[in-house]
């Protein structure tokens, strides 16, 4: 039983490490865009638009708001 919990803990550490690595890689890729105000504004607009699209799509798919 001890080996089971050690294995589960290993998967949790792997998940956290993998997630942080993905976010760090994305940040390194997007960081040069922060130097220009126009690019930063476009990036923020794209993120807000994408978030809104996902939000409204999930609401419609789950039937929370009839379309």
HELIX and SHEET records of a PDB file:
HELIX    1   1 UNK A    2  UNK A   30  1                                  29    
HELIX    2   2 UNK A   31  UNK A   35  5                                   5    
HELIX    3   3 UNK A   37  UNK A   62  1                                  26    
END                                                                             
